[in-house]
Amino acid sequence: MSMIKNFLDWLNPQKRMINEEAEMTVRFLKMLEMTQEEELSCEEIHEMLDQFVDLKLRGVDVAEMMPLVKHHLDLCRDCIEEYEALLVALEVETTL
């Protein structure tokens, strides 16, 4: 059924656009719901990312050690992509 729905959405770009806008709105509202009194900026995250990844690779519970960084990564698509790229690069480096 999902393939049929996707095909019909593809045939009707206006409906697809409405669905995408609705999904974006839901994601935005979920992010708002998850905000905390104390938040870190993307710039602050970038400064701490090396340390966060290093702890993660050593098996440390980073959510407990650096909860604000973990929280930001849970919300920020750009920062999580940066984190994942750094994590993969360091994992590859350690296996060489």
Secondary structure, 3 states (H helix, E strand, C coil): CHHHHHHHHHHCHHHHHHHHHHHHHHHHHHHHHHCCCCCCCHHHHHHHHHHHHHHHHCCCCHHHHCHHHHHHHHHCHHHHHHHHHHHHHHHHHHHC
